[in-house]
C-alpha cells in the first residue's frame, strides 16, 4: 500500500462517521458507502450525517458517496468495514466474487451470525481474503469522543506490521494516537468479548450493584478473556495493554458504551427488543453472546460472566437470579 491506495468505508453509523472524520484529516479522497440515498442527499447538502455524530462536519468535495456497496468496493483498494456484524452478510449479498485482491480492515466488534465467525474469519472463509490482507481497528476509543476531539488511542492489527503502520498513518492526528499489533486474532476476539462483559456491567448497574462489585466483575472478566484467548489461540500478546484491558475498561464503564447502556436497560426490566428500539441502535454483544456460547461449546473455557449474559438474554433467566448466582463464582 502507498499514497495511491484508494480507501473506502462501508457503513453509516457513528463509528463509520468517526473513522471518516479521521481519514479525511490525512487523505484527499474517500469512497463512502451509505445504504440510504436519502442520507447521501442530506450529507451532500448539509455536510454532516443526519443520524449520527451530527456535530461532525465534512468537506463533501473529498467524498465519493454511493448507495451501491459493490461500486464502493470496486473503487477501493483498502476497505474499512463498519457495518454491524448481524447485518454484514445481507449487506454483502450482491458481492459474489472473491475479494482476495482487496485489503479488508474490520472496524466491527462482533460475530457474523449463522457462520459464528469474526469478520476476519468471515472474509477469509467466504470471500477468500488471505489473513495477510486483513486488519483490525480496535480501541479503547468511542466515536463520540472522536467527534469531540478528545485524546483517544487506537490499535491497528495486521499480520505485516508495515501494513498496520500505513493504516495507522492515515488515522493519526492531533487527538488520536495509533499503535500497531500483529495479533489480529486476539484483538478481534477481545473486542467481541468486552462487549458481552459491558452488557453484564450494565445489567449489574441496572440492578443496583455498586462500584465495588463492578471492580470485581471487570477484573474477573479480564481473566475470562485471557482464558479464552489462551485456549483458542495462544500467542505472546500483552493482555494488560490498551487493545485488550483498555478497551474492556472503557466499554464496561463509559457513558458512551451502547453495550453497557443496553445492559442497564435489561437490568431495569426492558426486553431486548424494547431496549434496542429505545436506543435506536444495536448492541453487538447481545448477538455475539449467542455465537460465543456456541463456539465455546467446543473449547469448554470457563466463562461464568459470558454464560450469565447468555442465560439472561437467550434463556430468559431473571437478571436478579442469574447475577445472584454469578456472585458466588467471582473472586
N, C-alpha and C positions, 0 to 999 in steps of 0.2 A: 504494500500500500504506500502511496505517496500523495503529493499535493493534487494530483489529477483524480484521485479516488472520489467517486460520486457517492454522497451519503443520503440515505433515505430513512424516514421514520414512519412506522406503521402504528397508528393509534391516535386517538384524540382526547385521551383523559388527562388527568392532572400531571402524571409522571411524563407522558409523552410531551406535554406542553412545556414542562420544566426542562426536559432534555433539548427540545428545540431551541429554547432560550439560550442554553449553554452552547450548543453547537454554533448558533448564529453569532456568538461572540468571536468565533475563530474561522468560520468558513464563509465564502462569498455566496454560495448557493446551496439550497437544501430541498430535497424532494420530500413531500409530506402527504401521506395517505390519511384522509378523514372519511369515515363511512358515509356521512350525510352531506349531500351537495349544499343543503341549506346552511350548514356550519361553515363550509368553504366560502359561500357567498357573503356570509356575515363577517368572516375574518378578513376577506379582501376589502370589504367596505369600511370596517371599523378598526381593524388591526389588532384584534385580540380574540381569544377563544370565548364564545358566548356562554360556555357552561363551566369551565374550569380555569382557575388562576386568572380571573378576568382582569387583574391589575397588570398582567404582563403584556407589554406592547411589542408588536413585531413590525419590522420593515418587510412588508409582503412582497416587495420587488425582489427580495432574495429567496422567496419560497415558490417552488413549483408544486401547487396543490393538485391533488387528484382524488376523486371518489372511486377510482378504479385501482384496486390493490395490485393487480397484475401489471398495470402501467408503471406504478411506482417501483415495483420490484425490478422490472426490466430496465428502468432508467437509473438504477442504483447499483453500486458495487459493494458497499458496506451498508447493511440493512439493520437498523435498530428496531427490534420488535418490542412494542409496548402495548400490545393487545392483551387483555386479561386471559390467562390460560384457559378458563372454561369456554371462551368464545373463539379461541385461536383456530381450531380445526375448521369450524364453519366459515370463518373469515378467509381461510386459505383454500376453500373448496374448489375454486376455479383454477388453482395452480396444480397442474397435472405433471409438469416436467420436473426433473431434478434441479435442485438449486446448488449443485456442487461447485459451480463457478462463482457463487456469491460468498461474502463473509457475513455471517449472521451473528448479531450480538443481542442477547436476551436482556431486556430490562424488566422482565416479569418475574415475580416471586411466587410461582405456582406450579401446579402439576396439570398436564393435559388429561382431562378425564377420559375414560374409556380405554386409553392407552396406558395410564399410570406411568407417564414419562415426564421428566422435566423437559423444558424447552430444548436444552442441548441434546438430550436423548431423542426427543421427537424429531428435530430437524436432521439428526444423524440417521435415524432409522427409517423415517418416512420420506424425506427429501434428499437423502444420500449426501448430506453435507459432512465432510470429514471433520473430526473433532479439532483438527488443526486450523479449521476455518470457522470456528465457533468461539464466541466470547460471552462473558457475563459482566453486567454492570451491577454492582451491589453497593450497599450503604456503609455506614449509617447516614441516611440522607432522606429527608422528607421534601416532597415537591413544594410544599407551602413555604418552607424556609429558603429554598432556591428562589422562589418568587420574591421573597422579602430581602434577598441578597444577604442572608446571614451566613457566616462562615460555616461551610459544610465539607464533608470528606466523602469521597467515593473510592471504590476499588474496581479496577478493570482486570478481569482474569482471562487469559488466553494461554494456550499451550506454548506459544512462542512469545516471549516477553517483549520482543521488538514490536509485534503487532499490538500488544497491550499498551506499550508506550506511545504508539502512533495514535491510538484511540484516546488515550489519556490526554495527549497534547491538544486534541480537538475539544476537550471538555474543560480543561483548566482555565481558570480566570481569577480575578481578584478575590472572589469569595468562595471558590471551590478548589480544594486540593484533591489531587487524584493519585492514589497509589496503584501499584500493579502486582499481579499474582499469577502463578501458573496453575492454581488449584481451581479449575472450572467446576469440578465435581463438588468439592467441599463448600465453596462459596455459594453455589446454586442451591444445594440441599439445605445449608444453614439458613438461607433466606426463606426457603419454604417453611422450615420448621419454626423459625422465630415468629411467623405469622400465626401459627397454631398456638404457640405459647402466649402471644399477645391476646388472643381470644380468651385463654384461660385467665390471664391477668385481669382482663375486663370483666369476666364473669365474677371473679372474686371481688372486684371493686363494686360491681352492681349488688352483690350480696352483703356488702358492708365490711369486708375484711380490710384491715389497715396496712400500713406501710411495713410493719414488722413481718407479717405473713407474706406480703408481696416479695420482700427481700429473700425469704427462704424459698418461695416459689421460683423466682428467677435464677437463684444460684443452683437449685436442683435442675431447672430446665437447661441450664448451660451444660451440666454434666450429662443430661439426657441426650442433647445434641451431639456431644463428643462421643458418647457410646455408639450412637447410630452411625456417625461418620467413620469411626474406627472399625466398626464391624463390617460396614458395606464397602468402604474404600479407604484403606489405611494409607496415610501419607504423612509427611513431615510438616504438617500445617501448624501454624501458631494459633491455636484455638482461642487464645485470650486477646487476639488482635481485633482491630476495628471491624473487618467484614464479618466476623463471627460474633464475638461478645458485644462489640459496639452496636451492631445492627440489632441484636437481640434486645439490648437495653433501651434503645430509642423507640423501638416498635412496641415494647411492653409498657413503657411509661409515658410516651408523648401524647399530648392533647391532639396532635395531628394524625395519630395512628388510627386508621379506619378499622383495623382488626381489633384493637383494644375497645374502640367505640362500639363496634358490633357486639363484642363480648359483654360489655357493660349493659347493653340493652337486653341481651339474653339473660343475664343475671337478674335483671329487674322484671323479667317475665315476658318479654317480647318473643314472638315466634321468629323463626329465621326469615320468613317472607316479610313480615311486618317491619323487622329491623332493616332489611335491605331497602324496602320501599321508603322508609323514613330517611335513611342515609343517602338515597339516590345514587348508590354505587355499591359494588360488591366487596365483600371481604374475602380475599383469596384463600385465607386459612380455612374458611368453612367448607370449601370444596376440597382443598388439599388434604384435610384430615382424613377424609374417606379414602383417598388414594394412598396416603401413607399407611393407614391401617391395613390395607390390602398388601402393600409392598412389604410391610413388617411381618405379615403372616409367615413369610418365607424366612426372614432373618431372625425373628424372635428376640429382638433387642428389648430390654426392659425400659418401657416408656410410659410411666404412670400418668404424666401430665397430658401427653398426647391421647392416651386411652381415655382419660376423663373427658376431654373435649369431644372425642368421638361419641362416647356414651351419651353425653348431654345433647349433642346436635343430631345424631343419627339414630340412637336407640331411645331417644325421648326420655331419658332418665332425669329426674328432678335435679336442677343445679344444686339445690341445698343439700340433697342426699349425696350426690356424687362428689362434691367438694369436701363434704364431711368425711367421706371415705378416703379422699386424697390426703387429707391432713395427716392420717396415720402412716402414709407412705413416704412422707418428706422427712428430711433430716437436716 
